[in-house]
């Protein structure tokens, strides 16, 4: 099975341009045979927003323009695609991930459960975990700070999904987070597909270094600290 992690920095305040640029990277992964493609957290809108009022005009429903664009790619290639965005639902805002099936359908929308302090400035927390049976593997979905949630850790340990689709905007903290991610997912053992952003968003720096590790824990490929890129691996 071939999987992909997309490292991507969206142009702020320009969601249409972000969709187009991200779609090019996703298509590159699909052209390379990836049947699972994971994009970063908030990959359409960027992460740092001072308030709900600031991001509300750009947020969109789950079946909005981001879904429409990536649904076409999923259907064309028969791939699973998950992509992070700012979701607007019944007047509330969520840091969410679309999960699109290979037929182009919206399988589910996962809402980040454990919010980071920057999320708390605008987003509501989600209230459910997500695991999807793709037919080839059972895959859990997590967004960034979820990795620090003991509830999420227990979910991985109890359900033991074969894959973790991890959408993140992990902040640069001055050290390599690989060992920390290993600690936070233990005792789960499976394929981790981690898609991060990079560079500066306002005064906040993100760490890049997206990766895919195997069910044996070996790092199969890893992105640099800076730059958009496509990681593809057979798992």
Protein Blocks (a to p, Z undefined) as FASTA:
>chain_A
ZZddddddddehilklmmmmmmmmmmmmmmnopabdcddehklnojbdfbfklmmmmgcc
fklmklmmmmmmmmmnopacdddddddeehiacdddddddfkopafbacddfbdcfklmm
mpccdfbdcdddehlaccdddehjlmmpmklmmmmmmnopabdcdddddddehiafklmm
mmmmpccdcdddddddedjehjacceejpacddfkopafbdcdfbdcddddddZZ
